[in-house]
Amino acid sequence: MNAMHEPIPIAPLHVDIGGAGRYIGANNVERMAALLISVEWPDKKLPAFHRALVTSLEALDNSVSPERARAAFVDAAHAAGMHIIPDDMTEIKKAS
């Protein structure tokens, strides 16, 4: 991986990593990986977290698609009890 490469874009998302109502955005693989390893990620012991981290690193190395890394991130967020916007908008609207 080249340290000077352009960010690898993904479909933008916002995760409520900081607690209900506090969403943090990501629009590239690098930002997703940073969110995964941040101190705010709630449960780093879950298998979905490890899959998301590995998949993000593989996307940074161009071994897997950014879409696959995004899907793994969404799975990890859901496993940790977090919501993703826009992915969970239907569920969020039903709950309100």
C-alpha positions in Angstrom: 0.0 0.0 0.0 1.3 3.4 -1.0 1.3 5.9 1.8 0.4 8.7 -0.6 -2.5 7.0 -2.3 -5.9 8.6 -2.8 -8.6 7.6 -0.3 -10.7 4.6 -1.5 -14.3 5.9 -1.7 -17.4 4.1 -0.4 -21.1 4.9 -0.4 -21.3 7.4 2.4 -22.5 6.2 5.8 -23.0 7.6 9.3 -22.7 5.3 12.4 -24.0 6.1 15.8 -20.7 5.2 17.4 -20.8 7.9 20.0 -24.2 7.0 21.4 -27.8 7.5 20.4 -28.1 10.6 18.2 -24.4 11.1 17.7 -23.5 10.0 14.2 -20.0 10.0 12.7 -19.6 9.8 9.0 -17.3 7.9 6.6 -17.0 8.2 2.9 -13.9 6.1 2.3 -12.3 2.9 3.5 -9.6 4.7 5.5 -12.2 6.5 7.6 -14.1 3.2 8.3 -10.9 1.5 9.4 -10.2 4.5 11.7 -13.6 4.2 13.2 -13.1 0.5 13.8 -9.9 1.0 15.8 -11.1 4.1 17.6 -11.5 4.0 21.3 -15.3 4.7 20.8 -16.0 1.3 19.1 -18.0 -0.5 21.7 -17.1 -4.2 21.3 -13.9 -5.2 19.7 -14.3 -8.9 20.8 -17.1 -9.7 18.4 -16.2 -11.8 15.3 -18.0 -9.3 13.1 -15.6 -6.6 14.3 -12.5 -8.7 13.4 -14.0 -9.5 10.0 -14.7 -5.8 9.3 -11.2 -4.8 10.3 -9.5 -7.5 8.2 -11.8 -6.7 5.2 -11.0 -3.0 5.5 -7.3 -3.7 5.5 -7.8 -6.0 2.5 -9.6 -3.2 0.7 -6.8 -0.8 1.5 -4.5 -3.3 -0.2 -6.9 -3.7 -3.1 -7.5 -7.4 -2.3 -11.3 -6.9 -1.8 -13.7 -4.4 -3.1 -14.6 -1.3 -1.0 -18.2 -2.4 -1.2 -17.3 -5.6 0.6 -15.4 -3.7 3.2 -18.4 -1.4 3.7 -20.8 -4.4 4.0 -18.5 -5.9 6.7 -18.4 -2.6 8.5 -22.2 -2.4 8.5 -22.4 -6.0 9.8 -19.9 -5.1 12.6 -21.8 -2.0 13.6 -25.1 -4.0 13.7 -23.4 -6.7 15.8 -22.3 -4.0 18.3 -25.8 -2.6 18.4 -25.2 0.5 16.4 -27.3 2.0 13.5 -26.0 3.0 10.1 -27.6 5.9 8.1 -28.7 5.5 5.4 -28.8 1.7 5.6 -31.1 1.6 8.7 -33.4 4.5 7.8 -36.5 2.3 7.4 -35.9 0.6 10.8 -35.2 3.9 12.5 -38.4 5.5 11.2 -40.4 2.5 12.4 -39.0 2.9 15.9 -39.8 6.5 16.1 
